[in-house]
């Protein structure tokens, strides 16, 4: 088990400043090594990083795809012991039913295929809001995954759905709301054109999520991915195909940084 970088840096600074001699520093290194081993909870089938929130600001997230319902429930219960919130993504309805029976207070978000739990009611702790925009109704599972993730992180989310370029006037009707966001997530399949359109109309960071929605030549999202990667609109970054979680998490950290900057002034 490795020692957290922040603890190691603090120890080295104390040695450099003459506050610790080498022998004492060596003893403290041993203690840090022992304490760091407690940062992992061993379930046999999973090694849980129970102190991730201390390092990154957010607890470990359960990726439900490929796990059994019993495994998800066991991981969920253990994370609840150490955190004030738990998020599980890519959990289908049948698995969710089993987990909900085992975890009192958990909530299933069917469209997002996500499970959440909070020790206390969720608070919108970060100023401003995140806009989650999606091209079509078929993109909703990915868009909702992004929205739920950002909300679990304490962000206010505005949802702007079914505003694809085939009826671009729908987008223009919601443009003021989109422009007011601190950061914008755009989920789109087919040719992924919505990202470039939005990127050319706003002065905020845009996180693009290609979805696997589309006919044969869309190649399960590769066409949208390539279109977004090649967008001529500045300020666009791209996550992996169908990675609503990654987009929501990234948007959440950006919004949190903006909120922290505001508090420090």
PEURHU-V941520 format. One record per residue. PSI is psi in whole degrees, 0 to 359 (none if undefined). OMEGA is omega in whole degrees, -180 to 180 (NA if undefined). D_FIRST is the distance of its C-alpha to the first C-alpha in Angstrom with 2 decimals. Layout:
psi;omega;d_first
PSI;OMEGA;D_FIRST
PSI;OMEGA;D_FIRST
This chain:
psi;omega;d_first
127;-178;0.00
153;178;3.80
136;179;6.72
140;-176;9.37
319;-177;12.17
320;178;14.80
318;180;13.57
316;180;13.27
318;179;16.69
319;179;18.24
315;180;17.39
323;178;18.86
322;178;21.86
322;176;22.58
316;-180;22.65
323;-179;24.85
358;-180;27.15
11;180;27.59
339;177;26.29
141;172;23.77
171;-173;24.37
319;-178;21.95
317;179;21.64
322;178;20.92
322;179;18.34
320;178;16.55
320;180;16.68
326;176;15.35
319;179;12.35
317;179;11.67
318;178;12.36
320;179;10.15
318;180;7.09
317;-179;8.69
326;-178;9.64
335;179;6.61
337;179;5.77
356;-179;9.29
359;180;8.92
132;175;8.85
118;-174;12.15
111;176;12.69
7;-177;16.27
297;179;16.39
353;-179;17.74
141;176;15.31
101;-171;11.72
131;178;12.72
83;-170;11.25
351;178;13.34
19;-179;12.92
324;-179;13.87
327;179;17.31
329;-178;16.35
321;-169;15.08
349;-179;17.71
356;-180;20.43
139;-176;20.40
166;174;18.53
140;-179;17.14
139;-179;20.31
125;172;21.25
107;-169;22.88
337;-177;25.44
129;180;26.99
348;177;26.28
151;175;24.95
163;178;27.31
321;180;28.72
320;178;27.18
316;179;23.65
315;-179;24.30
319;-179;25.72
316;178;22.86
317;-180;20.26
311;-177;22.83
319;-180;23.36
319;178;19.75
327;178;19.35
331;-179;22.67
338;-172;21.36
355;-174;19.05
162;179;21.05
357;178;24.69
151;178;25.05
138;177;23.94
131;173;25.00
130;-180;25.27
164;178;27.00
51;177;29.05
118;-180;30.10
169;-172;33.60
322;-178;36.21
318;176;36.14
320;-179;32.42
322;-180;32.81
318;179;35.58
316;-179;33.38
317;-180;30.55
325;178;33.14
331;-177;34.60
340;-174;31.29
96;178;30.16
138;176;32.90
352;178;33.24
154;-179;31.59
137;177;33.75
128;177;34.25
98;-167;35.37
313;-178;37.26
317;-180;38.01
345;-175;34.48
43;-176;33.12
149;174;30.61
137;177;29.75
155;174;29.13
140;178;28.76
137;176;29.13
321;176;29.02
162;177;31.94
141;-177;34.35
138;178;32.95
140;174;34.01
90;-171;34.86
343;-177;33.10
137;-178;33.42
160;179;36.85
192;180;38.74
164;177;38.09
133;175;36.72
125;174;39.27
115;-174;38.29
135;175;41.09
151;-173;41.72
313;-175;44.50
167;-180;45.56
329;180;45.17
342;179;43.43
358;-174;40.57
319;-180;40.04
319;180;37.00
317;179;34.97
319;180;36.52
326;175;35.90
317;178;32.22
315;-177;32.02
314;-180;34.12
318;179;32.27
312;-180;28.89
322;180;30.41
320;178;32.07
332;178;29.00
357;177;27.56
20;-178;30.67
147;171;33.02
134;-177;36.67
133;171;37.48
126;-178;40.93
127;177;41.53
98;-170;44.11
154;176;44.60
56;-180;47.02
40;-177;48.10
167;-172;47.97
344;178;50.20
337;174;52.75
68;-167;54.03
341;177;52.84
334;178;55.09
324;178;52.67
315;-177;50.01
329;178;52.47
336;-177;53.30
9;-171;49.69
322;-179;49.13
318;179;49.48
318;180;46.70
315;-178;44.40
336;-179;45.19
350;-178;44.39
154;174;40.70
329;180;37.99
149;-173;36.36
131;173;37.66
130;179;36.13
118;178;38.56
126;-179;38.22
143;175;40.82
215;-177;41.59
242;-179;44.69
358;175;45.09
24;-173;42.73
336;-175;45.46
326;-179;44.78
313;-179;41.88
323;179;44.18
310;180;46.88
316;-179;44.68
331;-180;43.05
0;-176;46.55
355;-174;47.61
160;178;44.90
34;-177;43.45
158;176;39.97
138;-180;36.79
126;177;37.12
116;-175;34.27
137;177;35.74
105;174;34.70
136;177;36.61
161;-177;37.32
17;-179;38.24
133;176;41.66
170;179;44.72
182;-170;47.12
308;-175;46.66
354;174;46.46
345;174;43.78
49;176;41.49
37;175;39.24
350;-178;38.39
323;179;38.25
315;178;41.58
320;178;40.44
311;-179;37.17
321;178;39.17
318;-179;41.72
321;178;39.15
331;-179;37.41
13;-179;40.89
137;177;42.09
354;177;44.39
128;180;43.65
159;176;41.49
14;-179;38.49
128;170;37.29
158;-171;33.72
134;172;32.93
180;-175;30.17
166;-180;30.08
128;178;32.80
13;-177;32.84
67;177;29.64
323;179;31.01
311;-178;27.63
320;179;26.47
315;180;29.80
321;-180;29.81
315;179;26.35
314;178;27.34
321;180;30.66
318;180;29.08
324;177;26.94
313;180;30.08
323;179;32.20
320;179;29.74
320;178;29.76
318;179;33.56
317;180;33.66
323;177;31.48
320;178;33.73
322;-180;36.71
329;-176;35.47
349;-179;34.84
none;NA;38.45
